[in-house]
Amino acid sequence: MTDILWSPPLDGGSRLERFMQGLGRPFADYDELWAWSVEQPGDFWRAVWLEFDLPCDGDPATALSDASMPGAAWFPDVRLNYAEAMLRLPGRADDDVVVVAASQSRDDVRLTAAELRDQVARARIGLLRAGVEPGDRVAAYAPNIPETLVLMLAAASLGAVFSSCAPEFGTQSVVDRWQQIEPTVLLAVDGYRYGSKGVDRRAEVEAISGSLASVRTVVWLPYLDPSAPAPDGAITWAELTAETGPLEFVRLPFAAPLYVLFSSGTTGLPKPIVHGHGGITIEHVKSLGLHHDLGPEDRFFWFSTTGWMMWNLLVSGLAVGSTIVLFDGNPAAPDLAMLWRLAERLEVTYFGTSAPYLLQCRKEGLVPREVADLSRLRGVGSTGAPLPAEGFRWVYEAVSPTVQLGSISGGTDVCSGFVGAAPTVPVYAGEISCRMLGCAVEAYGDERRPVVGSLGELVITQPMPSMPVGFWGDADGSRYRTAYFEDIPGVWRHGDWITITERGSCVITGRSDATLNRGGVRLGTAEFYTVVEALPEVVDSLVVHLEDDEGGAGQLLLFVTLRPGLDLDEALYQRIALALRTQLSPRHVPDLIRQVAALPRTLSGKKLEVPVKKILQGASIDDAAAKGALVDPDSLDAFIGIRDALQSSG
């Protein structure tokens, strides 16, 4: 039996329990509620709407008028605005602090409910003066700071469409994204501080704005250097927000575009994923209010940049009345304990981060409860990669024995999670607690039928409100269909391997397009990385399998980056092999282990097994991946030499 690390009190204190009780029918447990939510999606989502009393014109009685995938039609008789739902701030008084922003570039910023509304009203007036109309695109090359949030809400209030890129994105990465959507307004910072290092981005801003012919107004935010002069023709943030006025909202159809998020763009131009006002609003209140149990008493933090969908989810904490905690800077400066000390200082009650950050804290022997008072913390969230059982246990040993750990998986595609945690479901070591309400997640086996207890392809068999409205510029919907529905018509194929256990929990073992197949047995990449990266010498790792065209075993290749000054000698090679053999199986022992200086990761931190595999199979770097999508554009170069060496030795 897998360890139970946390058991729900089931004392009626969570909003999810109250929601269940108000549905007018008995549910024995969470599994029954989940089954109802996916079998009767119209009834479920209408109940969510009523639970959160979302502001709208019209009647939400009809929740799902067409359940086609793609093409589902939600709440056809209502009009709403995301920004209005956010700025209602339920349970909060005008003088309550609702935004707390810490930064390594400047002092903390705190905004009360009244101040946030006033800032949005001012930015809204400024956008109107700049000629912004419904449907225009407003872009922010800016970090996780209040100004970015204010601009997003102001744009949404008008019916304009928002998009953000974090300022660490290089010029080409930004241009590849925004040339597709043609923004008319660009907010840009002069730079930022990452730890103690100042990073000047003025040249990048000039290059980006010069490459976007659609931009009519550049809004300059001197963030790194408050005295940095604005570029010629730009207006400052202070000028944009100089004039106050009424805070008004254009209520729009449910599927009206709210913002455009982008895929990582590793194999071509990033996909411009359009999310709608209605889908994001109702999915986020469900996720944050029912699954995370957030409300007006909470301070909600998730470490994220504005280039990752977790920023969009974080700021939606306003919709359930929570105070949102923003942070901009290096999470490991001056050391890994910094974020935990920040949680103490800012009285965080829910601390969200990435699985790699938690695992790095564990690897370095950090005990957060010894360096910070985390007594206010009741929840820890983990996403971005699978969190192994060791990571779960570390949270309960080193952070707090009483927090609920929510390991979550979903994606930019739905700007939320498919699978995660719930206040009424136990936490098992190494397992994602449950399929989230309204998410018809299944594991499809080889027969394309649901399987339980064995590895399958993660699919969604019923529509979700926050599935994309579409891709920008994809008039006939063909790119959208190809991305998710081509393999199994009418079913969303997400691209992950998942096991759904008999108790309803889930284990995700990596991308299905990065599958390792040894002797007919599928091996997930996540378990490799857990074992290899637990070794103190190893900083990062990546594994690929090269199939044999003649039906042989093929080659399993492991690449590692090591701590500075270390080399992959025979002793370390054998230690890695032994760890994989003893902790996993002989099938997991690579045919070759090679040290490289850097491994390719996307700007959002995802490992890139598939482009490496393509290069090793003969593709050019340009055909395998878009260099602008990588943290280190040169990290793929070494694999050309490795390919040549393999071919000459073979």
PAZA-494928 format. One record per residue (C-alpha): residue number from 1; chain; x negated, y negated, z negated. Coordinates in steps of 0.001 Angstrom, whole numbers. Example, Ala and Ser with C-alpha at 12.3 -4.5 7.8 and 13.67 -1.06 7.14 Angstrom:
REM residues 2
PT     n   chain         X         Y         Z
PT     1       A    -12300      4500     -7800
PT     2       A    -13670      1060     -7140
END
This chain:
REM residues 650
PT     n   chain         X         Y         Z
PT     1       A         0         0         0
PT     2       A     -1421     -3371       999
PT     3       A     -2017     -5709     -1947
PT     4       A       878     -7990     -2897
PT     5       A      -849    -11257     -3739
PT     6       A      2230    -13411     -4365
PT     7       A      5826    -12540     -5151
PT     8       A      8699    -14988     -4689
PT     9       A     10486    -16083     -7871
PT    10       A     13912    -15750     -6179
PT    11       A     15363    -18106     -8762
PT    12       A     17432    -20126     -6324
PT    13       A     15008    -23008     -6437
PT    14       A     13981    -23052     -2784
PT    15       A     15851    -24845       -43
PT    16       A     15908    -21598      1950
PT    17       A     17834    -19862      -841
PT    18       A     20319    -22713     -1037
PT    19       A     20663    -22630      2750
PT    20       A     21407    -18890      2655
PT    21       A     23998    -19346       -63
PT    22       A     25742    -22090      1898
PT    23       A     26254    -19994      5022
PT    24       A     29436    -18434      3680
PT    25       A     28354    -14839      4137
PT    26       A     26129    -12550      2078
PT    27       A     22591    -11709      3132
PT    28       A     20800     -8989      1199
PT    29       A     17342    -10365      1939
PT    30       A     15239    -12391      4341
PT    31       A     15212     -9618      6954
PT    32       A     19009     -9742      7210
PT    33       A     18934    -13524      7518
PT    34       A     16248    -13347     10224
PT    35       A     18204    -10727     12187
PT    36       A     21322    -12925     12096
PT    37       A     19300    -15983     13160
PT    38       A     18124    -14288     16369
PT    39       A     21280    -12305     17104
PT    40       A     23514    -15371     16658
PT    41       A     21191    -18234     17623
PT    42       A     24014    -20687     18254
PT    43       A     25453    -20199     14776
PT    44       A     22021    -20327     13156
PT    45       A     20779    -23510     14808
PT    46       A     24105    -25272     14254
PT    47       A     23750    -24393     10549
PT    48       A     20219    -25862     10555
PT    49       A     21525    -29066     12129
PT    50       A     24201    -29391      9465
PT    51       A     21798    -28494      6634
PT    52       A     19506    -31376      7543
PT    53       A     22326    -33695      8659
PT    54       A     20375    -34939     11657
PT    55       A     21440    -38426     12807
PT    56       A     23113    -38326     16210
PT    57       A     25950    -39411     18464
PT    58       A     28348    -36683     19531
PT    59       A     29265    -33276     18204
PT    60       A     26705    -30551     17358
PT    61       A     29378    -27828     17330
PT    62       A     28008    -26249     20519
PT    63       A     24380    -25379     19793
PT    64       A     23461    -23136     22726
PT    65       A     25508    -23477     25909
PT    66       A     23121    -21487     28120
PT    67       A     20723    -18883     26701
PT    68       A     18741    -18358     29912
PT    69       A     14959    -18151     29674
PT    70       A     13718    -20370     31128
PT    71       A     16550    -22847     31349
PT    72       A     18219    -22648     27926
PT    73       A     20546    -25569     27219
PT    74       A     20732    -26736     23593
PT    75       A     23219    -29079     21935
PT    76       A     24668    -30463     25176
PT    77       A     27083    -32825     23395
PT    78       A     24663    -34764     21186
PT    79       A     22249    -37641     21583
PT    80       A     19499    -38294     19056
PT    81       A     16065    -39825     18581
PT    82       A     13106    -38116     16900
PT    83       A     11811    -41364     15403
PT    84       A     15172    -42084     13782
PT    85       A     15171    -38635     12163
PT    86       A     11631    -39216     10877
PT    87       A     12154    -42719      9532
PT    88       A     15328    -41890      7668
PT    89       A     12949    -40493      4992
PT    90       A     15589    -38613      2954
PT    91       A     15260    -38936      -803
PT    92       A     12758    -41800      -628
PT    93       A     13141    -45390     -1788
PT    94       A     11810    -48344       190
PT    95       A      8887    -48814     -2190
PT    96       A      7881    -45121     -2266
PT    97       A      4525    -44374      -651
PT    98       A      5220    -42037      2278
PT    99       A      1901    -42136      4178
PT   100       A     -1515    -41748      2570
PT   101       A     -4495    -41897      4922
PT   102       A     -8081    -41141      3944
PT   103       A    -10935    -41830      6333
PT   104       A    -14718    -41744      6487
PT   105       A    -14544    -44941      8571
PT   106       A    -12657    -47182      6128
PT   107       A    -10872    -47319      2778
PT   108       A     -7660    -45410      2073
PT   109       A     -4475    -46776      3623
PT   110       A     -1111    -46316      1937
PT   111       A      2232    -47193      3475
PT   112       A      5543    -47364      1653
PT   113       A      8745    -46396      3417
PT   114       A      9530    -50064      4020
PT   115       A      6019    -50778      5314
PT   116       A      6080    -47813      7687
PT   117       A      9431    -48874      9118
PT   118       A      8178    -52446      9480
PT   119       A      5002    -51298     11256
PT   120       A      7050    -49195     13692
PT   121       A      9448    -52085     14322
PT   122       A      6485    -54375     15061
PT   123       A      4833    -51886     17407
PT   124       A      8195    -51351     19096
PT   125       A      8545    -55082     19772
PT   126       A      4965    -55127     21054
PT   127       A      5644    -52277     23478
PT   128       A      8747    -54064     24731
PT   129       A      6671    -57212     25311
PT   130       A      4237    -55034     27283
PT   131       A      7112    -54003     29539
PT   132       A      7476    -50426     28286
PT   133       A     10725    -48795     29347
PT   134       A     12311    -45398     28619
PT   135       A     10335    -42672     30341
PT   136       A      7075    -44654     30490
PT   137       A      4063    -42922     29021
PT   138       A      2169    -44382     26052
PT   139       A     -1223    -42842     25269
PT   140       A     -3504    -42994     22233
PT   141       A     -7245    -42299     22297
PT   142       A     -7293    -42524     18544
PT   143       A     -7863    -40404     15429
PT   144       A     -5542    -39145     12697
PT   145       A     -4757    -42564     11228
PT   146       A     -1536    -44502     10535
PT   147       A     -1805    -46611     13703
PT   148       A     -1547    -43495     15891
PT   149       A      1512    -42345     13968
PT   150       A      3106    -45801     14195
PT   151       A      2546    -45977     17955
PT   152       A      4030    -42518     18469
PT   153       A      7160    -43402     16478
PT   154       A      7502    -46773     18209
PT   155       A      7217    -45186     21654
PT   156       A      9746    -42521     20681
PT   157       A     12183    -45115     19370
PT   158       A     12295    -46668     22850
PT   159       A     12523    -43404     24764
PT   160       A      8929    -43720     26004
PT   161       A      6815    -40558     26165
PT   162       A      3765    -40288     23905
PT   163       A       469    -38437     24312
PT   164       A     -2683    -38438     22212
PT   165       A     -6276    -37329     22594
PT   166       A     -8733    -37278     19718
PT   167       A    -11644    -39683     20297
PT   168       A    -14185    -36860     20184
PT   169       A    -12775    -35724     23549
PT   170       A    -15138    -36623     26376
PT   171       A    -14198    -38853     29275
PT   172       A    -13456    -36079     31759
PT   173       A    -11317    -34147     29272
PT   174       A     -9153    -37202     28699
PT   175       A     -8920    -38195     32348
PT   176       A     -8013    -34624     33349
PT   177       A     -5068    -34863     30962
PT   178       A     -3803    -38380     31459
PT   179       A     -4194    -38718     35204
PT   180       A     -1412    -36134     35345
PT   181       A      1058    -38208     33314
PT   182       A       -22    -41761     34304
PT   183       A       320    -43747     31076
PT   184       A      1068    -47465     31258
PT   185       A      -189    -48302     27752
PT   186       A     -3440    -47050     26201
PT   187       A     -4351    -47466     22532
PT   188       A     -8097    -46993     22047
PT   189       A    -10526    -47180     19137
PT   190       A    -14064    -48488     19457
PT   191       A    -15433    -45421     17667
PT   192       A    -15247    -43525     14406
PT   193       A    -17414    -42216     11612
PT   194       A    -18007    -38475     11316
PT   195       A    -19483    -37931      7896
PT   196       A    -22216    -40550      7631
PT   197       A    -22705    -40818     11410
PT   198       A    -21114    -43602     13411
PT   199       A    -19904    -42525     16854
PT   200       A    -19509    -45362     19359
PT   201       A    -16813    -44666     22007
PT   202       A    -16733    -48019     23795
PT   203       A    -18336    -46610     26961
PT   204       A    -15849    -43741     27002
PT   205       A    -12918    -46142     26583
PT   206       A    -14175    -48222     29501
PT   207       A    -14565    -45138     31690
PT   208       A    -11159    -43732     30721
PT   209       A     -9242    -46962     31257
PT   210       A    -11085    -47500     34530
PT   211       A    -10021    -44050     35749
PT   212       A     -6337    -44532     34939
PT   213       A     -4888    -46871     37546
PT   214       A     -1479    -46628     35883
PT   215       A     -2611    -48391     32680
PT   216       A     -1273    -51936     32499
PT   217       A     -2039    -52648     28843
PT   218       A     -5037    -51603     26752
PT   219       A     -4477    -51991     22999
PT   220       A     -7796    -52311     21183
PT   221       A     -8230    -51022     17628
PT   222       A    -11633    -51926     16146
PT   223       A    -11909    -48976     13771
PT   224       A    -15612    -48152     13508
PT   225       A    -16656    -51811     13571
PT   226       A    -13866    -54217     12575
PT   227       A    -15699    -57014     14401
PT   228       A    -16027    -55117     17695
PT   229       A    -14708    -57466     20407
PT   230       A    -11833    -56302     22582
PT   231       A    -12611    -55426     26207
PT   232       A    -11697    -57989     28838
PT   233       A     -7959    -58020     29423
PT   234       A     -7095    -55958     26329
PT   235       A     -4880    -57011     23452
PT   236       A     -5675    -56045     19873
PT   237       A     -3577    -53867     17603
PT   238       A     -2992    -56950     15451
PT   239       A     -1618    -58784     18485
PT   240       A       608    -55855     19467
PT   241       A      2141    -55773     15987
PT   242       A      2188    -59523     15297
PT   243       A      5926    -60002     15729
PT   244       A      8539    -58275     13636
PT   245       A     12084    -57443     14630
PT   246       A     14920    -54999     14061
PT   247       A     14088    -51290     13958
PT   248       A     16350    -49752     16581
PT   249       A     16496    -46350     18243
PT   250       A     17668    -45304     21683
PT   251       A     19629    -42096     21184
PT   252       A     18793    -39681     23998
PT   253       A     19881    -36273     25319
PT   254       A     18515    -33305     23351
PT   255       A     15954    -32430     26069
PT   256       A     14725    -35993     26689
PT   257       A     10894    -35986     26732
PT   258       A      9308    -36987     23420
PT   259       A      5633    -36245     23948
PT   260       A      3252    -34326     26164
PT   261       A       813    -31876     24609
PT   262       A     -1878    -30191     26671
PT   263       A     -3217    -26665     26862
PT   264       A     -6964    -26272     26407
PT   265       A     -7603    -26362     30157
PT   266       A    -10340    -23746     30141
PT   267       A     -9536    -22371     33588
PT   268       A     -8287    -25466     35392
PT   269       A     -6505    -28692     34620
PT   270       A     -4878    -28627     31178
PT   271       A     -1171    -27822     31392
PT   272       A       945    -30913     30502
PT   273       A      3517    -29371     28146
PT   274       A      6569    -31601     27689
PT   275       A      8404    -31371     24369
PT   276       A     11834    -32857     23774
PT   277       A     13303    -35079     21082
PT   278       A     15873    -32524     20002
PT   279       A     13793    -29364     20107
PT   280       A     10932    -30818     18100
PT   281       A     13210    -32458     15554
PT   282       A     15260    -29363     14739
PT   283       A     12356    -26896     14900
PT   284       A     10186    -29023     12632
PT   285       A     12848    -29584      9966
PT   286       A     13520    -25834      9986
PT   287       A      9829    -24978      9698
PT   288       A      8896    -27607      7121
PT   289       A     12125    -27668      5134
PT   290       A     13054    -23966      5034
PT   291       A      9762    -22113      5547
PT   292       A      7290    -24474      3847
PT   293       A      9939    -25653      1342
PT   294       A      8750    -29235      1638
PT   295       A     10765    -32133       287
PT   296       A     10544    -35598     -1298
PT   297       A      8403    -34382     -4206
PT   298       A      5641    -33097     -1933
PT   299       A      2410    -34492      -605
PT   300       A      1796    -32571      2618
PT   301       A     -1690    -32301      4104
PT   302       A     -2958    -30370      7090
PT   303       A     -6456    -30922      8390
PT   304       A     -6043    -31779     12063
PT   305       A     -7090    -34144     14794
PT   306       A     -4682    -35864     17166
PT   307       A     -5742    -33383     19858
PT   308       A     -4158    -30414     18074
PT   309       A      -445    -29653     17684
PT   310       A      -809    -29383     13918
PT   311       A      -996    -33191     13859
PT   312       A      2468    -33323     15425
PT   313       A      3802    -30848     12867
PT   314       A      2095    -32662      9979
PT   315       A      3629    -36053     10718
PT   316       A      7096    -34477     10985
PT   317       A      6844    -33956      7233
PT   318       A      8486    -37386      7072
PT   319       A     11753    -35841      8280
PT   320       A     12141    -33852      5056
PT   321       A     11101    -36809      2900
PT   322       A      7573    -35632      2138
PT   323       A      4610    -37955      1789
PT   324       A      2202    -37051      4591
PT   325       A     -1538    -37110      3933
PT   326       A     -3743    -37976      6907
PT   327       A     -7505    -37507      7031
PT   328       A    -10039    -38563      9643
PT   329       A    -13633    -37414      9411
PT   330       A    -15952    -34468      8992
PT   331       A    -14329    -31823      6753
PT   332       A    -17766    -30531      5762
PT   333       A    -19360    -33856      4773
PT   334       A    -20972    -34192      2407
PT   335       A    -20101    -30517      1832
PT   336       A    -17278    -28014      2289
PT   337       A    -15792    -28924     -1095
PT   338       A    -14888    -32397       174
PT   339       A    -11373    -31489      1364
PT   340       A    -10560    -29760     -1930
PT   341       A    -11714    -32826     -3859
PT   342       A     -9592    -34932     -1502
PT   343       A     -6603    -32732     -2351
PT   344       A     -7135    -33496     -6027
PT   345       A     -7629    -37223     -5496
PT   346       A     -4557    -37614     -3279
PT   347       A     -2377    -35249     -5356
PT   348       A     -1716    -32853     -2479
PT   349       A       931    -30192     -3118
PT   350       A       622    -28349       217
PT   351       A     -2872    -27936      1697
PT   352       A     -3064    -26814      5322
PT   353       A     -6233    -25966      7196
PT   354       A     -7716    -23447      9620
PT   355       A     -8641    -19836      8951
PT   356       A    -12290    -20471      9978
PT   357       A    -12544    -23227      7335
PT   358       A    -11250    -20910      4591
PT   359       A    -13608    -18139      5701
PT   360       A    -16574    -20514      5762
PT   361       A    -15742    -21653      2214
PT   362       A    -15681    -17995      1160
PT   363       A    -18922    -17232      2963
PT   364       A    -20718    -20081      1204
PT   365       A    -19487    -18933     -2189
PT   366       A    -17353    -21997     -2801
PT   367       A    -14821    -21782     -5645
PT   368       A    -12522    -24771     -5051
PT   369       A    -10704    -24480     -8389
PT   370       A    -14071    -25081    -10099
PT   371       A    -14862    -28264     -8157
PT   372       A    -11374    -29815     -8071
PT   373       A     -8192    -29890    -10130
PT   374       A     -5771    -28077     -7838
PT   375       A     -2996    -27659    -10378
PT   376       A      -524    -29606     -8223
PT   377       A     -1108    -27264     -5290
PT   378       A      1756    -24849     -4653
PT   379       A      1068    -23906     -1023
PT   380       A     -1932    -23238      1202
PT   381       A     -1461    -22981      4966
PT   382       A     -3807    -21256      7392
PT   383       A     -3669    -21217     11182
PT   384       A     -5836    -21450     14307
PT   385       A     -7094    -17857     14066
PT   386       A     -6136    -14655     12242
PT   387       A     -6994    -14726      8536
PT   388       A     -8285    -11322      7401
PT   389       A     -7428     -9691      4090
PT   390       A    -10698    -10896      2562
PT   391       A     -9666    -14477      3306
PT   392       A     -6298    -13944      1631
PT   393       A     -7911    -12515     -1494
PT   394       A    -10439    -15350     -1633
PT   395       A     -7615    -17929     -1704
PT   396       A     -6011    -16218     -4703
PT   397       A     -9322    -15721     -6510
PT   398       A    -11054    -19007     -5729
PT   399       A     -8281    -21537     -5059
PT   400       A     -5283    -20571     -7197
PT   401       A     -3550    -17364     -8270
PT   402       A      -122    -19009     -8036
PT   403       A       -33    -20705     -4615
PT   404       A      1939    -19262     -1747
PT   405       A      -470    -18624      1121
PT   406       A      1212    -19107      4479
PT   407       A      -717    -17686      7402
PT   408       A       988    -19045     10517
PT   409       A       692    -18338     14228
PT   410       A      2415    -20065     17115
PT   411       A      1026    -22597     19510
PT   412       A       998    -25829     21438
PT   413       A      3582    -24228     23715
PT   414       A      6312    -24506     21048
PT   415       A      4549    -27022     18761
PT   416       A      5326    -24772     15800
PT   417       A      4935    -21226     14528
PT   418       A      6574    -17990     15641
PT   419       A      5459    -16063     12599
PT   420       A      4567    -17384      9166
PT   421       A      5753    -17449      5573
PT   422       A      9004    -18038      3698
PT   423       A      9732    -18837        35
PT   424       A     11677    -15578      -373
PT   425       A      9093    -13200      1131
PT   426       A      6006    -11726      -614
PT   427       A      2466    -12399       565
PT   428       A       522     -9266      1493
PT   429       A     -3253     -9348      1936
PT   430       A     -4163     -9717      5591
PT   431       A      -576     -9939      6838
PT   432       A      1531    -12815      8128
PT   433       A      4571    -12603      5882
PT   434       A      7461    -12682      8360
PT   435       A      8888    -13610     11708
PT   436       A     10215    -17150     11372
PT   437       A     13913    -17868     11480
PT   438       A     15313    -18334     14956
PT   439       A     12179    -16784     16501
PT   440       A     13026    -13491     18222
PT   441       A      9500    -12122     18032
PT   442       A      8879     -8538     19103
PT   443       A      5873     -6360     19784
PT   444       A      6329     -4810     23214
PT   445       A      4652     -1472     23806
PT   446       A      3583        13     27116
PT   447       A      7212       723     28016
PT   448       A      8080     -2938     27450
PT   449       A     10292     -2017     24541
PT   450       A      9965     -3177     20916
PT   451       A      7616     -1093     18766
PT   452       A      7174     -1169     14993
PT   453       A      4010      -149     13210
PT   454       A      1814      -130     16304
PT   455       A        33     -2690     18430
PT   456       A      2049     -4458     21106
PT   457       A      2273     -7574     23222
PT   458       A      3762    -10575     21372
PT   459       A      6941    -11605     23161
PT   460       A      9928    -13848     22417
PT   461       A     13206    -12364     23619
PT   462       A     15579    -15248     22854
PT   463       A     15179    -18986     23481
PT   464       A     13849    -21392     20844
PT   465       A     14859    -25075     20849
PT   466       A     11217    -26203     20889
PT   467       A     10203    -24187     23921
PT   468       A      8913    -26755     26430
PT   469       A     11330    -28928     28344
PT   470       A      8914    -28111     31162
PT   471       A      5514    -29108     32500
PT   472       A      5044    -32716     33609
PT   473       A      5245    -32995     37389
PT   474       A      6497    -29416     37806
PT   475       A      9698    -30401     39601
PT   476       A     10844    -26909     40528
PT   477       A      9706    -25294     37263
PT   478       A      7439    -22825     39043
PT   479       A      4331    -23530     36944
PT   480       A      6348    -23188     33758
PT   481       A      7867    -19866     34835
PT   482       A      4479    -18527     35889
PT   483       A      2904    -19478     32550
PT   484       A      5324    -17559     30312
PT   485       A      7945    -15580     32221
PT   486       A      6211    -14099     35252
PT   487       A      5144    -10792     33709
PT   488       A      8475     -9897     32080
PT   489       A     11421    -11778     33621
PT   490       A     13616    -13403     30996
PT   491       A     11105    -12731     28202
PT   492       A      8410    -15131     26932
PT   493       A      5006    -13402     26950
PT   494       A      2713    -15310     24630
PT   495       A      -605    -13562     25215
PT   496       A     -1389    -12211     21728
PT   497       A     -1584     -8675     20360
PT   498       A       686     -8239     17369
PT   499       A      1699     -5426     15037
PT   500       A      5040     -5779     13267
PT   501       A      5120     -3643     10149
PT   502       A      8099     -1719      8829
PT   503       A      8517     -4334      6090
PT   504       A      8717     -7132      8668
PT   505       A      5275     -8638      8187
PT   506       A      2913     -9161     11128
PT   507       A      -747     -8771     12010
PT   508       A     -2177    -10602     15023
PT   509       A     -5416     -9118     16323
PT   510       A     -6446    -11487     19085
PT   511       A     -5605    -12580     22595
PT   512       A     -4240     -9854     24833
PT   513       A     -6234    -11218     27759
PT   514       A     -9415    -10633     25723
PT   515       A     -8562     -6994     24964
PT   516       A    -11352     -4551     24272
PT   517       A    -10572     -1067     25522
PT   518       A    -12926      1680     24384
PT   519       A    -12076      5165     25481
PT   520       A     -8422      4248     25910
PT   521       A     -8179      2682     22430
PT   522       A     -7350     -1029     22234
PT   523       A     -9518     -2987     19840
PT   524       A     -8592     -6497     18720
PT   525       A    -11278     -9168     18673
PT   526       A    -10284    -10585     15279
PT   527       A    -11525     -7596     13291
PT   528       A    -14926     -7783     15012
PT   529       A    -15346    -11399     14013
PT   530       A    -14311    -10778     10428
PT   531       A    -17046     -8180      9966
PT   532       A    -19825     -9838     11948
PT   533       A    -19327    -13356     10619
PT   534       A    -19285    -12118      7032
PT   535       A    -23019    -11440      7418
PT   536       A    -24914    -14395      5933
PT   537       A    -27235    -14743      8934
PT   538       A    -24423    -15052     11492
PT   539       A    -22851    -18435     12199
PT   540       A    -20570    -17449     15086
PT   541       A    -19863    -14463     17321
PT   542       A    -18057    -13490     20500
PT   543       A    -17321    -10031     21895
PT   544       A    -16311     -8922     25402
PT   545       A    -15793     -5586     27117
PT   546       A    -16888     -5051     30720
PT   547       A    -14882     -2249     32272
PT   548       A    -16477       395     34470
PT   549       A    -14884       422     37932
PT   550       A    -15549      4153     38138
PT   551       A    -13643      4908     34971
PT   552       A    -16544      5167     32555
PT   553       A    -16711      3715     29067
PT   554       A    -17906       325     30270
PT   555       A    -20035     -1990     28154
PT   556       A    -19155     -3634     24853
PT   557       A    -21249     -6787     24465
PT   558       A    -21597     -8866     21297
PT   559       A    -23091    -12349     21274
PT   560       A    -24121    -14103     18064
PT   561       A    -25421    -17464     16965
PT   562       A    -27569    -17375     13847
PT   563       A    -28525    -19785     11122
PT   564       A    -31285    -22235     12126
PT   565       A    -34726    -20633     12179
PT   566       A    -33472    -17044     12417
PT   567       A    -34007    -14629     15285
PT   568       A    -32156    -11449     16119
PT   569       A    -34813     -8921     15176
PT   570       A    -34378     -5156     15104
PT   571       A    -33487     -5110     11408
PT   572       A    -30627     -7610     11803
PT   573       A    -29480     -5870     14993
PT   574       A    -29145     -2617     13077
PT   575       A    -27423     -4303     10132
PT   576       A    -24772     -5728     12475
PT   577       A    -24282     -2345     14127
PT   578       A    -24072      -570     10767
PT   579       A    -21526     -3059      9421
PT   580       A    -19287     -2512     12445
PT   581       A    -19714      1265     12290
PT   582       A    -18959      1580      8580
PT   583       A    -16305     -1133      8176
PT   584       A    -14478      -475     11445
PT   585       A    -15474      2603     13463
PT   586       A    -18177      3981     15758
PT   587       A    -16095      2725     18698
PT   588       A    -16754      -826     17526
PT   589       A    -20550      -582     17789
PT   590       A    -21647     -2723     20759
PT   591       A    -23790     -1422     23585
PT   592       A    -25737     -4674     23412
PT   593       A    -26101     -7518     20928
PT   594       A    -27648    -10768     22165
PT   595       A    -28482    -13987     20374
PT   596       A    -27445    -17250     22060
PT   597       A    -27943    -20856     21011
PT   598       A    -24245    -21720     21194
PT   599       A    -20946    -20011     21928
PT   600       A    -18204    -21612     24009
PT   601       A    -15237    -23024     22118
PT   602       A    -12422    -25268     23249
PT   603       A    -12023    -28748     21832
PT   604       A     -9467    -27294     19419
PT   605       A    -11919    -24614     18246
PT   606       A    -10691    -21543     20134
PT   607       A    -13273    -18955     21223
PT   608       A    -13509    -18370     24956
PT   609       A    -13943    -14659     25569
PT   610       A    -12305    -14607     29001
PT   611       A    -14565    -17171     30751
PT   612       A    -17636    -15397     29363
PT   613       A    -16330    -12102     30692
PT   614       A    -15663    -13654     34104
PT   615       A    -19216    -15021     34285
PT   616       A    -20699    -11672     33304
PT   617       A    -18606    -10086     36061
PT   618       A    -20000    -12456     38690
PT   619       A    -17970    -15669     38591
PT   620       A    -19627    -19064     38712
PT   621       A    -19353    -21296     35671
PT   622       A    -17105    -23723     37555
PT   623       A    -14758    -20905     38568
PT   624       A    -14703    -19418     35054
PT   625       A    -13969    -22532     33006
PT   626       A    -13587    -26284     33066
PT   627       A    -16655    -27603     31245
PT   628       A    -14770    -30675     30052
PT   629       A    -12574    -28423     27919
PT   630       A    -15541    -27225     25841
PT   631       A    -17061    -28631     22664
PT   632       A    -20494    -27883     24178
PT   633       A    -20279    -28001     27993
PT   634       A    -23655    -26248     28293
PT   635       A    -22710    -23279     26117
PT   636       A    -21809    -21139     29147
PT   637       A    -25165    -21608     30892
PT   638       A    -26941    -18862     28941
PT   639       A    -24510    -16238     30213
PT   640       A    -25730    -16640     33797
PT   641       A    -29183    -15515     32653
PT   642       A    -27703    -12704     30581
PT   643       A    -25701    -11534     33603
PT   644       A    -28793    -11530     35779
PT   645       A    -30724     -9573     33144
PT   646       A    -27927     -7014     32832
PT   647       A    -27773     -6572     36586
PT   648       A    -31525     -6147     36937
PT   649       A    -31636     -3627     34096
PT   650       A    -28587     -1767     35414
END
